């Protein structure tokens, strides 16, 4: 089809004449709505970028209050439901370091509260002035 005929046909349909393969002989063109085409291409680009699960850290001190601890538990539940692992860290300062059992109690309280949605991947261990544990999302296959 000649270029003038193709342009006229595109104008009659209120569409655009888009060159698809410019190096071909004769060049290949298409009649389409170019704005829709660009939008569709943009959407395809977004589809390919999937979120990969990572590790989120929740850090607190052994003197954390019960309500603040509950907020940390709720936050951890959100992370786990998104498929992320959660690293729980209790940070000791000064005289707090002489009572690590308080930190272990706080971690145990969190792991019990999250038992239905999380599995313990790494048991609590003390390293210097920190106690760490890692929880992973539980695979629920029914």
Buried (B, 14 or more C-beta within 10 A) or exposed (E): EEEEEBBEEBEEEEBBBBEEEEEEEEEEBBBBBEEEEEEEEEEEEEEEEEEEEEEBEBEBBBEBEEEEBBEBBEEBBEBBEEEBBBBBBBBBEEEBEEEBEBBBEBBEBBBEBBEEBBBBEEEBEBEEBEBBBBBBBEEEEE
